Amino acid sequence: MESSGGAFALGFDLDLTLADTRAGISAVYAAIAARTGVAIDTDAVVRRLGPPLEEELAYWFPPERVPAMVELYREIYPGLAIPATLPMPGAAAAVDAVRARGGRVIVVSGKNQADTERTVRYLGLEADAVVGGLFGADKGAALREHGAAAYIGDHTGDVDAARAASAVAVGVATGAFDSAALTAYGADVVLPDLLAFPEWLGGFSAARAPAR
């Protein structure tokens, strides 16, 4: 499986695709609520994981307070959320399967660059490139830069990312969107979770990635 640039590359989303960050993110929002006195429904926060941090904070704080809350969130996150992060089922095996076939692993996340790197490192995932701070179709440029033939993610925004990169959109139903929703949105392939990924990869050819 090779692309025109040599070894094939596959992109992966991070939160709820490779990394189970729900407990950590919930803890960070609970800490923000405690510091600010603003009630935050952490269950609702976790159900919406995917879009940029600023969008979520805007549910709880007026626009003029959001920048300060972003800074507070990023101050708290490394010490509180990273140690609470777990690999999603099949995450390590999925990364290893790509590398075992001579492929490159590209992690592209909506999480800021520093915490994306910290998370990947904490989980011990061997990635060839790690790019943070991008959501939806904006991920496409990074995926194109690294020659990703497919992008694997749990969110409809990850389908947009794959389309923007002319890559195969592989949905995993481990986040807010179930298999039916990901299929309806236009994912090319939908897997129940990453445990099913190695088998799918065995039949995938980067050379057959569709041009969109």
Secondary structure, 3 states (H helix, E strand, C coil): CEECCEECEEEECCECCCEECHHHHHHHHHHHHHHHCCCCCHHHHHHCCCCCHHHHHCCCCCHHHHHHHHHHHHHHHHHHCHHHCEECCCHHHHHHHHHHCCCEEEEECCCCHHHHHHHHHHHCCCCCEEECCCCHHHHHHHHHHCCEEEEEECCHHHHHHHHHCCCEEEEECCCCCCHHHHHHHCCCEEECCHHHHHHHHHCCCHHHCCCC
